[in-house]
Amino acid sequence: MDQEKPMNESVKKIAELIDGIEIAMMTTLSQSGTLHSRPMVAQQQEFDGELWFMTGKDTIKTDEIDRNANVNIAFSAPDDDRYVSISGKASIVTDQSKINELWSPVHKAWFPEGKDSPNIALIRIDPEIAEYWDSSNKKLVQVVGFLKSIASGERYEGSGSDHGSVKL
């Protein structure tokens, strides 16, 4: 499962897997110690080793990140059989030039005042490790393996899947 890959190859692999996935689930640790997940719009820029999300400064998630920077981001594209779970450290960023860079018209839904809204903040994720499951190019192999398991009565082992873990 653990694969030793050079940093740039690991980043490239994750970039390919999360490309085009618009919504990710962000999990933080709540004040009571339970896990708290919510959907977030992924910024549509090429993954270069860090992830960015736009948020309001006055949200529960920013409070949770201030208390505990450990987060998990889960990307899912079930129609393509691509799944990525990224664990890392989050920080709150209020740099206006970065907000301007990441701003898109879709953000007006949350910030009707525009990119100069005093409530806008960014969440920067510095990934530490990513685990992935990718069967996007092997559907037929999976279906055949699954049907074989049913017919033989043997446990299905998920043939045709690419599963790994990379340090980022």
DSSP file (Angstrom, degrees, kcal/mol; ACC not computed):
  #  RESIDUE AA STRUCTURE BP1 BP2  ACC     N-H-->O    O-->H-N    N-H-->O    O-->H-N    TCO  KAPPA ALPHA  PHI   PSI    X-CA   Y-CA   Z-CA
    1    1 A M              0   0    0      0, 0.0   164,-1.5     0, 0.0     2,-0.3   0.000 360.0 360.0 360.0 -50.7    0.0    0.0    0.0
    2    2 A D  B     -a  165   0A   0    162,-0.2     2,-0.5   129,-0.0   164,-0.1  -0.559 360.0-166.8 -73.1 130.0    2.7    2.5    0.9
    3    3 A Q        -     0   0    0    162,-1.9     2,-0.8    -2,-0.3   164,-0.4  -0.974  17.1-139.1-121.0 127.6    4.5    3.6   -2.2
    4    4 A E        +     0   0    0     -2,-0.5   162,-0.1   162,-0.1    -2,-0.0  -0.766  38.5 160.4 -84.4 114.2    7.8    5.5   -2.1
    5    5 A K        -     0   0    0     -2,-0.8   162,-0.1   162,-0.1     5,-0.0  -0.967  45.6 -98.5-132.3 147.8    7.6    8.1   -4.9
    6    6 A P     >  -     0   0    0      0, 0.0     4,-2.2     0, 0.0     3,-0.5  -0.327  42.7-108.2 -60.4 152.3    9.5   11.4   -5.4
    7    7 A M  H  > S+     0   0    0      1,-0.2     4,-2.6     2,-0.2     5,-0.2   0.893 117.8  49.8 -50.6 -49.5    7.5   14.4   -4.2
    8    8 A N  H  > S+     0   0    0      1,-0.2     4,-2.0     2,-0.2    -1,-0.2   0.855 110.7  49.9 -64.8 -33.5    6.8   15.7   -7.7
    9    9 A E  H  > S+     0   0    0     -3,-0.5     4,-2.3     2,-0.2    -1,-0.2   0.883 111.2  49.5 -70.4 -38.2    5.4   12.3   -8.8
   10   10 A S  H  X S+     0   0    0     -4,-2.2     4,-2.3     2,-0.2     5,-0.2   0.929 112.2  47.2 -64.3 -46.1    3.2   12.1   -5.7
   11   11 A V  H  X S+     0   0    0     -4,-2.6     4,-2.7     1,-0.2    -2,-0.2   0.912 111.8  51.2 -62.3 -42.4    1.8   15.5   -6.3
   12   12 A K  H  X S+     0   0    0     -4,-2.0     4,-2.3    -5,-0.2    -1,-0.2   0.915 109.0  51.0 -61.7 -43.8    1.2   14.8  -10.0
   13   13 A K  H  X S+     0   0    0     -4,-2.3     4,-1.9     1,-0.2    -2,-0.2   0.933 113.7  43.7 -59.8 -48.0   -0.6   11.5   -9.1
   14   14 A I  H  X S+     0   0    0     -4,-2.3     4,-2.3     1,-0.2     5,-0.2   0.894 110.7  55.9 -66.6 -39.4   -2.9   13.3   -6.7
   15   15 A A  H  X S+     0   0    0     -4,-2.7     4,-1.1     1,-0.2    -1,-0.2   0.911 108.8  47.6 -58.3 -43.1   -3.4   16.2   -9.1
   16   16 A E  H  < S+     0   0    0     -4,-2.3    -1,-0.2     1,-0.2    -2,-0.2   0.897 112.6  49.2 -64.7 -40.5   -4.6   13.8  -11.8
   17   17 A L  H  < S+     0   0    0     -4,-1.9    -2,-0.2     1,-0.2    -1,-0.2   0.843 116.3  39.2 -72.2 -33.8   -7.0   12.0   -9.4
   18   18 A I  H >< S+     0   0    0     -4,-2.3     3,-2.1    -5,-0.1    -1,-0.2   0.556  84.9 124.2 -93.7  -6.8   -8.7   15.1   -8.0
   19   19 A D  T 3< S+     0   0    0     -4,-1.1     3,-0.1     1,-0.3    25,-0.0  -0.296  81.2   9.8 -56.2 127.6   -8.8   17.0  -11.3
   20   20 A G  T 3  S+     0   0    0      1,-0.2     2,-0.7     2,-0.0    -1,-0.3   0.352  89.1 128.3  85.9  -5.8  -12.4   18.0  -12.1
   21   21 A I    <   -     0   0    0     -3,-2.1    -1,-0.2     1,-0.2    56,-0.1  -0.760  35.8-174.6 -85.4 115.4  -13.9   17.1   -8.7
   22   22 A E        +     0   0    0     -2,-0.7    20,-3.0     1,-0.1     2,-0.4   0.774  61.9  47.9 -85.5 -28.2  -15.8   20.3   -7.7
   23   23 A I  E     +B   41   0A   0     18,-0.2    53,-0.6    53,-0.2     2,-0.3  -0.948  60.8 180.0-120.9 134.3  -16.9   19.4   -4.2
   24   24 A A  E     -BC  40  75A   0     16,-2.6    16,-3.0    -2,-0.4     2,-0.6  -0.936  28.4-121.8-125.9 152.6  -14.8   17.9   -1.4
   25   25 A M  E     -BC  39  74A   0     49,-2.5    49,-2.7    -2,-0.3     2,-0.5  -0.856  24.9-157.9 -95.1 123.5  -15.7   16.9    2.2
   26   26 A M  E     -BC  38  73A   0     12,-3.0    12,-1.8    -2,-0.6     2,-0.5  -0.887   5.3-162.9-103.1 128.2  -13.6   18.7    4.8
   27   27 A T  E     +BC  37  72A   0     45,-3.1    45,-1.8    -2,-0.5     2,-0.2  -0.947  13.7 169.3-115.4 129.1  -13.4   17.2    8.2
   28   28 A T  E     -B   36   0A   0      8,-2.6     8,-2.8    -2,-0.5     2,-0.6  -0.739  39.7-100.0-124.0 173.6  -12.3   19.1   11.3
   29   29 A L  E     -B   35   0A   0     39,-0.4     6,-0.2    41,-0.4    39,-0.1  -0.886  38.9-137.9-100.1 122.6  -12.3   18.3   15.0
   30   30 A S    >   -     0   0    0      4,-3.4     3,-1.6    -2,-0.6    31,-0.0  -0.207  26.4-102.9 -74.5 169.0  -15.2   20.0   16.8
   31   31 A Q  T 3  S+     0   0    0      1,-0.3    -1,-0.1     2,-0.1    -2,-0.0   0.824 123.9  54.4 -60.7 -31.5  -14.9   21.7   20.2
   32   32 A S  T 3  S-     0   0    0      2,-0.1    -1,-0.3     1,-0.0     3,-0.1   0.522 122.3-106.5 -82.0  -4.1  -16.5   18.6   21.8
   33   33 A G  S <  S+     0   0    0     -3,-1.6     2,-0.2     1,-0.4    -2,-0.1   0.464  79.6 124.3  95.4   1.6  -13.9   16.3   20.2
   34   34 A T        -     0   0    0      1,-0.1    -4,-3.4    -5,-0.0    -1,-0.4  -0.581  68.5-100.7 -91.3 159.2  -16.1   14.8   17.5
   35   35 A L  E     -B   29   0A   0     -6,-0.2     2,-0.5    -2,-0.2    -6,-0.2  -0.582  34.7-162.6 -78.0 140.6  -15.3   14.8   13.8
   36   36 A H  E     -B   28   0A   0     -8,-2.8    -8,-2.6    -2,-0.3     2,-0.3  -0.971   8.6-175.5-130.9 114.8  -17.2   17.4   11.9
   37   37 A S  E     +B   27   0A   0     -2,-0.5   -10,-0.2   -10,-0.2   -12,-0.1  -0.838   7.4 166.4-114.0 148.4  -17.5   17.2    8.1
   38   38 A R  E     -B   26   0A   0    -12,-1.8   -12,-3.0    -2,-0.3     2,-0.2  -0.986  38.8-100.1-154.4 152.6  -19.0   19.5    5.5
   39   39 A P  E     -B   25   0A   0      0, 0.0     2,-0.4     0, 0.0   -14,-0.2  -0.517  39.1-172.3 -74.8 141.9  -19.0   19.9    1.7
   40   40 A M  E     -B   24   0A   0    -16,-3.0   -16,-2.6    -2,-0.2     2,-0.6  -0.986  28.5-114.4-133.7 143.8  -16.6   22.6    0.4
   41   41 A V  E     -B   23   0A   0     -2,-0.4    13,-0.5    13,-0.2     2,-0.3  -0.680  34.9-134.1 -76.9 120.7  -16.2   24.0   -3.1
   42   42 A A        -     0   0    0    -20,-3.0     2,-0.3    -2,-0.6    11,-0.1  -0.576  22.1-111.9 -76.5 136.2  -12.7   23.0   -4.3
   43   43 A Q        -     0   0    0      9,-1.3     2,-2.1    -2,-0.3     9,-0.2  -0.528  26.8-127.2 -69.3 129.2  -10.8   25.8   -5.9
   44   44 A Q        +     0   0    0     -2,-0.3     2,-0.3    58,-0.2    -1,-0.1  -0.503  68.0 111.7 -84.1  74.7  -10.3   25.0   -9.6
   45   45 A Q  S    S-     0   0    0     -2,-2.1     2,-0.1     7,-0.1     7,-0.1  -0.953  79.0 -83.1-137.0 157.4   -6.6   25.4   -9.9
   46   46 A E        -     0   0    0     -2,-0.3     2,-0.4     1,-0.1   -31,-0.1  -0.395  48.2-112.5 -65.3 133.2   -4.0   22.8  -10.6
   47   47 A F        +     0   0    0      1,-0.1   -32,-0.1   -32,-0.1    -1,-0.1  -0.513  41.4 169.6 -67.4 122.6   -3.0   21.0   -7.4
   48   48 A D  S    S-     0   0    0      2,-0.7    -1,-0.1    -2,-0.4     3,-0.1   0.148  73.4 -64.8-121.9  16.6    0.6   21.9   -6.7
   49   49 A G  S    S+     0   0    0      1,-0.3     2,-0.3   -38,-0.2    -2,-0.1   0.303 117.0  69.8 115.7  -8.0    1.0   20.4   -3.3
   50   50 A E        -     0   0    0     76,-0.2    -2,-0.7     2,-0.0     2,-0.3  -0.980  65.1-143.2-137.5 153.7   -1.5   22.6   -1.4
   51   51 A L  E     -D  125   0A   0     74,-2.1    74,-3.1    -2,-0.3     2,-0.4  -0.878  12.5-159.5-115.3 147.6   -5.3   22.9   -1.4
   52   52 A W  E     +D  124   0A   0     -2,-0.3    -9,-1.3    72,-0.2     2,-0.3  -0.981  10.0 178.4-130.5 140.5   -7.3   26.1   -1.0
   53   53 A F  E     -D  123   0A   0     70,-1.8    70,-3.4    -2,-0.4     2,-0.4  -0.995  23.7-131.7-137.5 142.4  -10.9   26.7    0.0
   54   54 A M  E     +D  122   0A   0    -13,-0.5     2,-0.3    -2,-0.3   -13,-0.2  -0.757  38.5 153.7 -94.1 141.1  -12.8   30.0    0.4
   55   55 A T  E     -D  121   0A   0     66,-2.9    66,-2.7    -2,-0.4     2,-0.3  -0.921  45.1 -88.6-152.1 174.0  -14.8   30.5    3.5
   56   56 A G  E >   -D  120   0A   0     -2,-0.3     3,-0.9    64,-0.2     6,-0.2  -0.697  29.6-131.7 -87.9 147.3  -16.2   33.1    5.9
   57   57 A K  T 3  S+     0   0    0     62,-3.0     2,-0.2    -2,-0.3    -1,-0.1   0.825 104.1  57.1 -64.8 -30.7  -14.0   34.3    8.7
   58   58 A D  T 3  S+     0   0    0     61,-0.3    -1,-0.3     4,-0.1     2,-0.2  -0.157  83.1 118.8 -98.4  39.6  -16.9   33.9   11.2
   59   59 A T  S <> S-     0   0    0     -3,-0.9     4,-1.5    -2,-0.2     3,-0.2  -0.649  72.6-119.3-104.5 161.6  -17.6   30.2   10.6
   60   60 A I  H  > S+     0   0    0     -2,-0.2     4,-2.7     1,-0.2     5,-0.2   0.883 112.9  58.7 -62.0 -38.9  -17.5   27.2   12.9
   61   61 A K  H  > S+     0   0    0      1,-0.2     4,-2.5     2,-0.2    -1,-0.2   0.866 103.1  51.2 -64.2 -34.5  -14.8   25.6   10.7
   62   62 A T  H  > S+     0   0    0     -6,-0.2     4,-2.1     2,-0.2    -1,-0.2   0.897 111.2  48.8 -69.0 -36.9  -12.4   28.5   11.1
   63   63 A D  H  X S+     0   0    0     -4,-1.5     4,-1.7     2,-0.2    -2,-0.2   0.921 112.1  49.0 -63.1 -43.5  -12.9   28.3   14.9
   64   64 A E  H  X S+     0   0    0     -4,-2.7     4,-2.5     1,-0.2    -2,-0.2   0.900 111.3  48.8 -64.6 -40.6  -12.2   24.5   14.7
   65   65 A I  H  < S+     0   0    0     -4,-2.5    -1,-0.2     1,-0.2    -2,-0.2   0.880 107.7  55.2 -66.9 -37.8   -9.1   25.0   12.6
   66   66 A D  H  < S+     0   0    0     -4,-2.1    -1,-0.2     1,-0.2    -2,-0.2   0.874 113.9  41.6 -61.0 -36.3   -7.8   27.7   15.0
   67   67 A R  H  < S+     0   0    0     -4,-1.7     2,-0.3     1,-0.3    -2,-0.2   0.856 135.8   8.9 -78.7 -36.9   -8.2   25.1   17.8
   68   68 A N     <  -     0   0    0     -4,-2.5   -39,-0.4    -5,-0.2    -1,-0.3  -0.899  59.8-162.5-150.5 113.5   -6.8   22.1   15.9
   69   69 A A        +     0   0    0     -2,-0.3    21,-2.6    -3,-0.2     2,-0.4   0.538  57.2 112.0 -78.5  -7.5   -5.2   22.4   12.5
   70   70 A N  E     + E   0  89A   0     19,-0.2   -41,-0.4    17,-0.1     2,-0.3  -0.538  43.8 162.4 -71.8 125.8   -5.5   18.7   11.6
   71   71 A V  E     - E   0  88A   0     17,-2.5    17,-2.1    -2,-0.4     2,-0.4  -0.904  30.6-145.6-137.3 164.7   -8.0   18.2    8.8
   72   72 A N  E     -CE  27  87A   0    -45,-1.8   -45,-3.1    -2,-0.3     2,-0.5  -0.999   8.5-162.3-131.0 137.2   -9.0   15.6    6.3
   73   73 A I  E     -CE  26  86A   0     13,-3.0    13,-3.2    -2,-0.4     2,-0.5  -0.985   7.7-162.9-119.3 125.4  -10.2   16.4    2.8
   74   74 A A  E     -CE  25  85A   0    -49,-2.7   -49,-2.5    -2,-0.5     2,-0.4  -0.941   2.7-167.8-114.6 122.2  -12.1   13.7    0.9
   75   75 A F  E     -CE  24  84A   0      9,-3.2     9,-2.4    -2,-0.5     2,-0.4  -0.875   9.2-175.7-105.5 138.7  -12.6   13.9   -2.9
   76   76 A S  E     + E   0  83A   0    -53,-0.6     7,-0.2    -2,-0.4   -53,-0.2  -0.988  23.0 169.9-142.0 129.1  -15.0   11.5   -4.5
   77   77 A A  E >>> + E   0  82A   0      5,-3.0     5,-1.7    -2,-0.4     3,-1.5  -0.674  11.5 174.1-130.7  77.3  -15.9   10.9   -8.2
   78   78 A P  G >45S+     0   0    0      0, 0.0     3,-0.8     0, 0.0    -1,-0.1   0.820  75.9  60.2 -59.0 -34.1  -18.0    7.7   -8.0
   79   79 A D  G 345S+     0   0    0      1,-0.2    -2,-0.0    -3,-0.1    -3,-0.0   0.786 115.9  35.0 -64.5 -25.0  -19.0    7.7  -11.7
   80   80 A D  G <45S-     0   0    0     -3,-1.5    55,-0.3     2,-0.2    -1,-0.2   0.365 109.7-121.2-106.2   1.6  -15.2    7.5  -12.5
   81   81 A D  T <<5 +     0   0    0     -3,-0.8    54,-2.6    -4,-0.6    55,-0.5   0.911  65.0 140.6  55.2  46.1  -14.3    5.2   -9.5
   82   82 A R  E   < +EF  77 134A   0     -5,-1.7    -5,-3.0    52,-0.2     2,-0.4  -0.983  21.7 168.8-121.0 129.7  -11.8    7.8   -8.1
   83   83 A Y  E     -EF  76 133A   0     50,-2.4    50,-2.5    -2,-0.4     2,-0.4  -0.999   6.7-179.3-141.4 135.1  -11.5    8.5   -4.4
   84   84 A V  E     -EF  75 132A   0     -9,-2.4    -9,-3.2    -2,-0.4     2,-0.5  -0.998   9.3-167.5-138.9 132.4   -8.8   10.5   -2.6
   85   85 A S  E     -EF  74 131A   0     46,-2.9    46,-2.6    -2,-0.4     2,-0.5  -0.981  12.1-170.3-119.8 119.5   -8.4   11.1    1.1
   86   86 A I  E     -EF  73 130A   0    -13,-3.2   -13,-3.0    -2,-0.5     2,-0.4  -0.942   4.1-166.7-116.8 125.2   -5.9   13.8    2.1
   87   87 A S  E     +EF  72 129A   0     42,-2.8    41,-3.4    -2,-0.5    42,-1.8  -0.890  31.0 117.0-108.0 140.2   -4.8   14.5    5.6
   88   88 A G  E     -EF  71 127A   0    -17,-2.1   -17,-2.5    -2,-0.4     2,-0.4  -0.939  59.1 -64.6-172.0-165.8   -2.8   17.6    6.5
   89   89 A K  E     -EF  70 126A   0     37,-1.9    37,-3.1    -2,-0.3     2,-0.3  -0.876  40.6-153.1-107.7 136.3   -2.6   20.9    8.4
   90   90 A A  E     - F   0 125A   0    -21,-2.6     2,-0.3    -2,-0.4    35,-0.2  -0.789  11.6-177.5-108.0 150.6   -5.0   23.8    7.8
   91   91 A S  E     - F   0 124A   0     33,-1.9    33,-2.8    -2,-0.3     2,-0.5  -0.987  27.8-119.0-142.6 153.6   -4.4   27.5    8.3
   92   92 A I  E     - F   0 123A   0     -2,-0.3     2,-0.4    31,-0.2    31,-0.2  -0.818  31.0-169.6 -94.7 127.8   -6.6   30.5    7.9
   93   93 A V  E     + F   0 122A   0     29,-3.0    29,-3.1    -2,-0.5    -2,-0.0  -0.960  20.1 177.9-122.2 133.8   -5.3   33.0    5.3
   94   94 A T        +     0   0    0     -2,-0.4     2,-0.5    27,-0.2    -1,-0.1   0.121  30.2 142.9-119.4  19.6   -6.6   36.5    4.7
   95   95 A D     >  -     0   0    0      1,-0.2     4,-2.1    27,-0.1     3,-0.4  -0.489  40.9-153.5 -65.3 114.2   -4.2   37.7    2.0
   96   96 A Q  H  > S+     0   0    0     -2,-0.5     4,-2.8     1,-0.2     5,-0.2   0.843  91.9  56.9 -62.6 -35.4   -6.2   39.8   -0.4
   97   97 A S  H  > S+     0   0    0      2,-0.2     4,-1.9     1,-0.2    -1,-0.2   0.882 109.3  45.9 -65.5 -35.8   -4.0   39.1   -3.4
   98   98 A K  H  > S+     0   0    0     -3,-0.4     4,-2.1     2,-0.2    -2,-0.2   0.880 111.5  52.1 -72.4 -37.5   -4.5   35.3   -2.9
   99   99 A I  H  X S+     0   0    0     -4,-2.1     4,-1.5     2,-0.2    -2,-0.2   0.938 110.3  48.9 -60.9 -45.9   -8.3   35.9   -2.5
  100  100 A N  H  < S+     0   0    0     -4,-2.8    -2,-0.2     1,-0.2    -1,-0.2   0.901 110.3  51.8 -59.5 -41.4   -8.3   37.9   -5.8
  101  101 A E  H  < S+     0   0    0     -4,-1.9    -1,-0.2     1,-0.2    -2,-0.2   0.884 117.2  37.5 -62.6 -40.0   -6.3   35.1   -7.5
  102  102 A L  H  < S+     0   0    0     -4,-2.1    -1,-0.2    -5,-0.1    -2,-0.2   0.571  89.6 117.6 -91.4 -10.2   -8.8   32.4   -6.4
  103  103 A W     <  +     0   0    0     -4,-1.5    -3,-0.0    -3,-0.2    -4,-0.0  -0.289  35.2 170.8 -62.0 138.8  -12.0   34.4   -6.7
  104  104 A S    >   -     0   0    0      1,-0.0     3,-2.0   -61,-0.0     4,-0.3  -0.962  47.9-104.0-141.1 159.6  -14.6   33.2   -9.3
  105  105 A P  G >  S+     0   0    0      0, 0.0     3,-1.6     0, 0.0     4,-0.3   0.765 114.3  69.8 -56.3 -26.5  -18.1   34.4   -9.9
  106  106 A V  G >  S+     0   0    0      1,-0.3     3,-1.5     2,-0.2     4,-0.3   0.796  86.5  68.0 -62.5 -26.6  -19.5   31.3   -8.2
  107  107 A H  G X> S+     0   0    0     -3,-2.0     4,-2.4     1,-0.3     3,-1.4   0.680  78.5  79.5 -68.6 -16.2  -18.3   32.7   -4.9
  108  108 A K  G <4 S+     0   0    0     -3,-1.6    -1,-0.3    -4,-0.3    -2,-0.2   0.759  79.6  70.3 -61.7 -22.1  -20.9   35.5   -5.1
  109  109 A A  G <4 S+     0   0    0     -3,-1.5    -1,-0.3    -4,-0.3    -2,-0.2   0.855 114.2  25.2 -62.0 -33.3  -23.4   33.0   -3.8
  110  110 A W  T <4 S+     0   0    0     -3,-1.4    -2,-0.2    -4,-0.3    -1,-0.2   0.689 133.6  37.3-101.1 -25.3  -21.7   33.1   -0.4
  111  111 A F    ><  +     0   0    0     -4,-2.4     3,-2.4     1,-0.1    -1,-0.2  -0.674  61.3 172.5-129.9  77.0  -20.2   36.6   -0.7
  112  112 A P  T 3  S+     0   0    0      0, 0.0    -1,-0.1     0, 0.0     3,-0.1   0.723  77.8  65.9 -60.5 -21.2  -22.7   38.9   -2.5
  113  113 A E  T 3  S-     0   0    0      1,-0.3     3,-0.3    -3,-0.1     2,-0.1   0.622 109.3-125.9 -75.0 -11.0  -20.5   41.9   -1.7
  114  114 A G    X   -     0   0    0     -3,-2.4     3,-1.8     1,-0.2    -1,-0.3  -0.449  46.9 -36.8  96.7-172.0  -17.8   40.4   -4.0
  115  115 A K  T 3  S+     0   0    0      1,-0.3    -1,-0.2    -2,-0.1     5,-0.1   0.591 130.0  62.9 -69.5 -10.8  -14.1   39.6   -3.4
  116  116 A D  T 3  S+     0   0    0     -3,-0.3    -1,-0.3    -5,-0.1    -2,-0.1   0.314  70.9 134.9 -95.1   8.9  -13.6   42.6   -1.2
  117  117 A S    X   -     0   0    0     -3,-1.8     3,-1.4     1,-0.2    -3,-0.0  -0.336  58.5-137.0 -56.6 133.1  -16.0   41.4    1.4
  118  118 A P  T 3  S+     0   0    0      0, 0.0    -1,-0.2     0, 0.0    -3,-0.0   0.639 100.1  62.1 -68.6 -11.3  -14.5   41.9    4.9
  119  119 A N  T 3  S+     0   0    0    -63,-0.1   -62,-3.0   -62,-0.1   -61,-0.3   0.513  77.6 111.3 -92.4  -5.0  -15.7   38.4    5.8
  120  120 A I  E <   +D   56   0A   0     -3,-1.4     2,-0.3   -64,-0.2   -64,-0.2  -0.490  36.0 161.5 -76.5 136.4  -13.7   36.4    3.2
  121  121 A A  E     -D   55   0A   0    -66,-2.7   -66,-2.9    -2,-0.2     2,-0.4  -0.943  28.2-131.6-140.5 163.4  -10.9   34.1    4.3
  122  122 A L  E     -DF  54  93A   0    -29,-3.1   -29,-3.0    -2,-0.3     2,-0.6  -0.901   7.2-143.1-115.3 147.8   -9.1   31.2    2.7
  123  123 A I  E     -DF  53  92A   0    -70,-3.4   -70,-1.8    -2,-0.4     2,-0.5  -0.959  17.6-162.1-107.8 120.3   -8.4   27.9    4.2
  124  124 A R  E     -DF  52  91A   0    -33,-2.8   -33,-1.9    -2,-0.6     2,-0.5  -0.890   1.6-159.3-102.7 128.8   -5.0   26.6    3.1
  125  125 A I  E     -DF  51  90A   0    -74,-3.1   -74,-2.1    -2,-0.5   -35,-0.2  -0.941   6.8-162.5-109.7 124.2   -4.3   22.9    3.5
  126  126 A D  E     - F   0  89A   0    -37,-3.1   -37,-1.9    -2,-0.5   -76,-0.2  -0.875  26.1-140.9-101.2  98.5   -0.7   21.7    3.5
  127  127 A P  E     + F   0  88A   0      0, 0.0   -39,-0.3     0, 0.0     3,-0.1  -0.247  26.7 178.3 -64.3 146.1   -1.2   18.0    2.8
  128  128 A E  E     +     0   0A   0    -41,-3.4    40,-2.4     1,-0.4     2,-0.3   0.700  68.9   3.4-111.8 -41.0    0.9   15.4    4.6
  129  129 A I  E     -GF 167  87A   0    -42,-1.8   -42,-2.8    38,-0.3    -1,-0.4  -0.997  58.6-163.2-148.9 146.7   -0.4   12.2    3.3
  130  130 A A  E     -GF 166  86A   0     36,-2.7    36,-2.9    -2,-0.3     2,-0.4  -0.996   2.1-163.5-132.1 138.0   -2.9   11.1    0.7
  131  131 A E  E     -GF 165  85A   0    -46,-2.6   -46,-2.9    -2,-0.4     2,-0.3  -0.955  18.4-173.9-116.6 140.7   -4.6    7.7    0.2
  132  132 A Y  E     -GF 164  84A   0     32,-2.8    32,-1.9    -2,-0.4     2,-0.4  -0.953  23.7-162.8-139.6 155.5   -6.3    7.0   -3.1
  133  133 A W  E     +GF 163  83A   0    -50,-2.5   -50,-2.4    -2,-0.3     2,-0.4  -0.991  18.7 176.2-133.7 123.9   -8.4    4.4   -4.9
  134  134 A D  E     +GF 162  82A   0     28,-2.6    28,-2.3    -2,-0.4   -52,-0.2  -0.946  23.5 147.8-138.6 114.1   -8.6    4.6   -8.6
  135  135 A S    >   +     0   0    0    -54,-2.6     3,-2.1    -2,-0.4     7,-0.2   0.100  37.1 122.9-123.1  18.1  -10.4    2.1  -10.9
  136  136 A S  T 3  S+     0   0    0    -55,-0.5     3,-0.3     1,-0.3   -54,-0.1   0.778  80.3  36.5 -57.5 -31.8  -11.4    4.6  -13.5
  137  137 A N  T 3  S+     0   0    0      1,-0.2    -1,-0.3    23,-0.1     3,-0.1   0.285 113.9  58.1-103.0  10.9   -9.7    2.8  -16.4
  138  138 A K    <>  +     0   0    0     -3,-2.1     4,-2.2     1,-0.1    -1,-0.2   0.020  57.0 125.9-131.8  29.7  -10.5   -0.7  -15.2
  139  139 A K  H  > S+     0   0    0     -3,-0.3     4,-2.8     1,-0.2     5,-0.2   0.916  78.2  49.7 -58.1 -46.7  -14.3   -1.0  -14.9
  140  140 A L  H  > S+     0   0    0      1,-0.2     4,-2.6     2,-0.2    -1,-0.2   0.907 110.1  51.0 -61.3 -41.8  -14.6   -4.0  -17.1
  141  141 A V  H  > S+     0   0    0      1,-0.2     4,-2.3     2,-0.2    -1,-0.2   0.902 112.1  48.3 -61.4 -41.1  -11.9   -5.9  -15.2
  142  142 A Q  H  X S+     0   0    0     -4,-2.2     4,-2.8     2,-0.2    -2,-0.2   0.931 111.4  48.6 -64.6 -46.3  -13.7   -5.0  -11.9
  143  143 A V  H  X S+     0   0    0     -4,-2.8     4,-2.8     2,-0.2     5,-0.2   0.928 112.8  47.8 -61.9 -45.6  -17.1   -6.2  -13.2
  144  144 A V  H  X S+     0   0    0     -4,-2.6     4,-2.4     1,-0.2    -1,-0.2   0.928 113.9  47.6 -60.9 -45.3  -15.6   -9.5  -14.5
  145  145 A G  H  X S+     0   0    0     -4,-2.3     4,-1.9    -5,-0.2    -2,-0.2   0.887 112.3  49.6 -62.6 -40.0  -13.8  -10.0  -11.2
  146  146 A F  H  X S+     0   0    0     -4,-2.8     4,-1.9     2,-0.2    -2,-0.2   0.933 112.6  46.3 -64.8 -47.1  -17.0   -9.2   -9.2
  147  147 A L  H  X S+     0   0    0     -4,-2.8     4,-2.4     1,-0.2    -2,-0.2   0.873 110.1  54.7 -64.2 -37.4  -19.1  -11.6  -11.3
  148  148 A K  H  X S+     0   0    0     -4,-2.4     4,-2.6    -5,-0.2     6,-0.3   0.899 106.9  51.2 -60.6 -42.3  -16.4  -14.3  -11.0
  149  149 A S  H  X>S+     0   0    0     -4,-1.9     4,-1.9     2,-0.2     5,-0.6   0.898 110.0  49.0 -63.4 -41.5  -16.6  -14.0   -7.2
  150  150 A I  H  <5S+     0   0    0     -4,-1.9    -2,-0.2     1,-0.2    -1,-0.2   0.938 114.5  45.1 -62.7 -46.1  -20.3  -14.4   -7.2
  151  151 A A  H  <5S+     0   0    0     -4,-2.4    -2,-0.2     1,-0.2    -1,-0.2   0.869 120.0  39.5 -67.0 -37.5  -20.2  -17.5   -9.4
  152  152 A S  H  <5S-     0   0    0     -4,-2.6    -1,-0.2    -5,-0.2    -2,-0.2   0.679 100.6-128.4 -87.9 -18.2  -17.3  -19.1   -7.5
  153  153 A G  T  <5 +     0   0    0     -4,-1.9     2,-0.2     1,-0.3    -3,-0.2   0.559  65.2 132.7  80.0   6.8  -18.5  -18.2   -4.0
  154  154 A E      < -     0   0    0     -5,-0.6    -1,-0.3    -6,-0.3    -2,-0.1  -0.619  67.2 -90.7 -92.0 153.4  -15.0  -16.8   -3.3
  155  155 A R        -     0   0    0     -2,-0.2     2,-0.4    -3,-0.1    -1,-0.1  -0.353  40.3-117.7 -63.4 135.2  -14.5  -13.4   -1.7
  156  156 A Y        -     0   0    0      1,-0.1    -1,-0.1    -2,-0.1   -10,-0.1  -0.617  25.3-170.0 -74.7 128.4  -14.1  -10.5   -4.1
  157  157 A E        -     0   0    0     -2,-0.4    -1,-0.1   -12,-0.1    -2,-0.1   0.290  42.7-108.9-106.4   7.9  -10.7   -8.9   -3.8
  158  158 A G    >   -     0   0    0      1,-0.1     3,-1.2   -16,-0.1   -16,-0.1   0.900  43.6-166.0  72.0  40.8  -11.3   -5.8   -5.9
  159  159 A S  T 3   +     0   0    0      1,-0.2   -14,-0.1   -17,-0.2    -1,-0.1  -0.264  67.6  36.1 -60.5 147.1   -9.1   -6.7   -8.9
  160  160 A G  T 3  S+     0   0    0      1,-0.3     2,-0.3   -19,-0.1    -1,-0.2   0.439  87.5 125.9  91.9  -0.4   -8.3   -3.9  -11.3
  161  161 A S    <   -     0   0    0     -3,-1.2     2,-0.6   -20,-0.1    -1,-0.3  -0.675  52.2-146.1 -94.5 147.2   -8.0   -1.2   -8.6
  162  162 A D  E     + G   0 134A   0    -28,-2.3   -28,-2.6    -2,-0.3     2,-0.4  -0.954  29.5 170.4-107.3 113.3   -5.1    1.1   -8.1
  163  163 A H  E     + G   0 133A   0     -2,-0.6     2,-0.3   -30,-0.2   -30,-0.2  -0.984   8.1 138.5-128.1 133.6   -4.8    1.8   -4.4
  164  164 A G  E     - G   0 132A   0    -32,-1.9   -32,-2.8    -2,-0.4     2,-0.4  -0.977  39.9-129.0-162.2 174.7   -1.9    3.5   -2.7
  165  165 A S  E     -aG   2 131A   0   -164,-1.5  -162,-1.9    -2,-0.3     2,-0.4  -1.000  23.5-172.4-134.3 132.6   -0.7    6.0   -0.1
  166  166 A V  E     - G   0 130A   0    -36,-2.9   -36,-2.7    -2,-0.4     2,-0.4  -0.975  21.5-130.7-129.7 142.7    1.7    8.8   -0.8
  167  167 A K  E       G   0 129A   0     -2,-0.4   -38,-0.3  -164,-0.4  -162,-0.1  -0.747 360.0 360.0 -87.3 136.8    3.5   11.3    1.4
  168  168 A L              0   0    0    -40,-2.4   -39,-0.2    -2,-0.4    -1,-0.1   0.398 360.0 360.0-112.5 360.0    3.2   14.8    0.3
